[in-house]
Amino acid sequence: MIEQKCQLKNGYTFNRVINGCWQLSSEHCLQGNLDVDDAIRGFHQLVDRGFTTFDCADIYTGVEEIIGRFVNELKDSGHYQEEDIQVHTKFVPDKSMLKQIDRNYVERIVDRSLMRMHREALDLVQFHWWDFNISGMMDTAFELVRLQEKGKIRNIGMCNMDTERLKQMVDAGIPVVSNQAQYSVFDRRPERKLLKYSQEHGIYTFCYGTLAGGFLAERYMNTEYKAPETRSQVKYMQIIEDSLGWDGLQALLPILKEIADEHGVSIANVAVQYILRQPGVGAVMVGTRNSRHVESNIQTLQFELTEENLKTISNFIAKYPTPEGECYELERTSPRYMGIILTDLDH
């Protein structure tokens, strides 16, 4: 079995499989309805099983409020303590606001997250900056440090920072503990430089997009591509097209299925653990949209891929390209990618 939890030098502990909440945002679903009651029921089940770390963001519409509702339910149980769960959020200022950010703006957004989630402090704030050509990023990062010193933030992380900007943060003295990056068998951009640099500097990589919006699943074996069901699938289909392609996915799924059957787990479990086993990876975000997937998510850590399993997967995907550039570079610079990334949301 692989370890369920990881600990920072300061003693802060988080799960290696983090309960991802992007799927609970109101703009995520393109088909069907979201059952918030069932999602919160799943939260309780996960916490009862020791999966206590949640990932959200200030721009995931409605999600911090859902976390806040869950926190209140825990408090109502009479046994709640702040450290019982870990909530990782993000500070993602609107692209249109980047030139106007000041101290008051940063503290107002952090205070809003605290209020929404009914927390005494934010366990981890992950900082994202849409456009590196717009100045103010470092000043804003230092405002987060000021709020950490003030006790409103416990840990500071980055989100979608490439190696150059992550180094800039480290060299400036920003106490970065993590960097959230898109990483999957399709999108291996972090392997170019980011993982190595992060590992050398004690920065954990938290990975999202590892299941490519759910495409790494049995239901997509021997199928033709159909209309996307969620915003995630719109986004990750772009990644698939620029890497294995749909035909490559159809060739990969049986390989993952054979490995999954060997261990009595699912394709998703194999895909997540493969990334989790890569050097420098601290955690992987796995969506918790409903209670039906709780047991499957937990199962990711209840087996261990063999070295032969890992080699089989790596040898197959090595035959295919991965998107160009560094972490999140195309999403910032390519019109093809920028058109499907949600940017300006009303705070």
Helices and strands as residue ranges (DSSP letters): E 5-7, E 13-15, E 17-20, G 22-24, H 36-48, E 53-55, H 63-76, G 82-84, E 86-91, G 95-100, H 103-117, E 122-127, H 137-149, E 153-159, H 163-172, E 176-182, G 189-191, H 194-200, E 204-208, G 212-214, G 218-220, H 231-241, H 245-263, H 267-276, E 281-287, G 291-293, H 294-299, H 307-317, H 329-333, H 335-338
